[in-house]
Amino acid sequence: MKKVFIILFILLLILISIVVVKTMTYPFGKIPASADTDPQTTVPVSDSAVYRFAQGIRIPTISTGSMGTFNFEPFERFIAYLQETYPEVHKGTERYTVNNQYGLVFRWKGKNSSLKPILFLSHMDVVPPGDAPVKNNDSTFIYNIKDKPLPAVTEISKEWSYAPFSGAVSDGRIYGRGTLDMKSMLFALLESMTALMKRGYVPERDIYLAFGCDEEVGGSKGASEIAADFKRKGLHFDAVYDEGGIIMQKGAVEGVNTDVALIGCAEKGFLSARIKVSGLGGHSSMPPLQSAIGKAAIIMQRLEENQMKPYITPVIGDFFTNVGGDMSFTARMAIANRWLLESVLLSKLTSNNATNALVRTTTALTMMEGSDGTNVLSPQVEFVVNFRILPGNTVAEVKDHIAKACEGFDVQVEEVDNTREASKISATNTKAYEVMEKTIREIYPHVLITPYLTVGGTDAYKYEIVSDNVYRFIPFSINSAERQSIHSTNEYISIANYGRMIQYFSSIMKNYDAMP
């Protein structure tokens, strides 16, 4: 027996040695040295560029419901405004529209037609501003840039500092719905292209811009039809660049003590299901042993307690390899020894809302409807459950998961909204990705750059039919509170961030020509 214990002890020592050696030799990404001064490049931006952008925010291009319920007048006004404001782009490109004039495409012809073109995306539409009025009570344009450090924003404001479509510019910030999502990218692209054209620059390859009109409600008429039009024309892009990843400031990624540029190389899929549960209705004075709402509660509890199995996708594996070098030894040990400790790592990741979304098809109960009276038993109760599908899972698997949760009950299940599979994962060993790295580093010298999984939906996945290299990244640096203002109240972008966006897109267009 003593020999058995000795053998087991020796084996344990060998195992520990292997784990420690693998941890110490694992090829974690190099964490850039932090800089207390000038952590990012300051890019001058003209007052006129800020004014052009701010005026575009004033046009309430809100998308709600289906295309048939849109108020198209603001979109028509917005498109006319772009034509008036950016004459160089409109004259220097082949411009055309898709889908009843509301999907915009610009083709800037390059010198060498044999090179594959590149494509930049954005969208004109924005979400509603909540309870704030769409129309401005005060049409005065506020403009007050102060050359001083901006006060830190640590929590989201519950009210708008300025009307959501005022385009107010104050204390180094531009306020309004769409400043972060996504008119900033649209205007930065047009500013970049204008500046290059004015300097006489002509790209080597064709550069396309494509602006959808309904991204916030699924993009079925905007991006989907533009992508289909590209495919009909036989276009295949060397790179597609869209929104999705950002630069999260130091501390926003737990355990990482530096700013992190998150390049979305994939995004999650989407399925929302309305589940209608039948039971006995009637008066609450003589209730059945199990009501429809009780049955629905059991199904909902099953869905929340027995969620889909978590796992680490290749893109998240790369993410942890890149950022893990700045984490604790315990975290590095789990990352470096997934062959042994992956279950421990997954247990830690799934205990946090943010990281859980990176390693699992998430389950969110969002809506419920039953009786209209306090003493009335509804014969049918319905609720909606939303799944964000991890690459590697499929819509069919999610449907099977729902069916299993509903076993034993009389239910009807119907899909709502825009069901779609998770995207493909774009590689990081491509010129398209390397150009992004080079350009980010020029503007943010001390940022850690890593591939990432975009958990929200974008238009990007629709363009997989015309490109193998689809990336999601916006070059602005924001903290967690500012990120929460997207689709919420008091959305704004700093003028400094907007200036860096303009510089980024101008540089990426040139760097694509300069890099082999």
ABEGO torsion letter per residue (X at the ends): XAAAAAAAAAAAAAAAAAAAAAAAABBBBBBBBBBABGABBBBBBBAAAAAAAAAAAABBBBBBEBAAABBAAAAAAAAAAAAAABAAAAAABBBBBBGGGABBBBBBBBABAABBBBBBBBBABBBBAEABBABBABABBBBBBBBBBBBBBABBBABBABBAAAGBBBGGBBBEBGAAOAAAAAAAAAAAAAAAAAAGBBBABBBBBBBBAAAAAGGAABAAAAAAAAAAAGBBBABBBBBGBBBBBBGABBGBABBBBBBBABBBBBBBBBBBBBBBBEBAABBBABBAAAAAAAAAAAAAABBBBBBBBAAAAAAAAAAAAABBAAAAAAAABAAAAAAAAAAAAAABAAAAAAABBBBBBABBBBBABAABBBABBBBBBBBBBBBGBBAAAAAAAAAAAABGBBBBBBBBEBBBBBBBBBBAABAAAAAAAAAAAAABAABBBBBBBBABBBAAAAAAAABABBBBBBBBBBBAAAAAABGBBGBBBBAAAAAAAAAAAAAAAAAAAABX
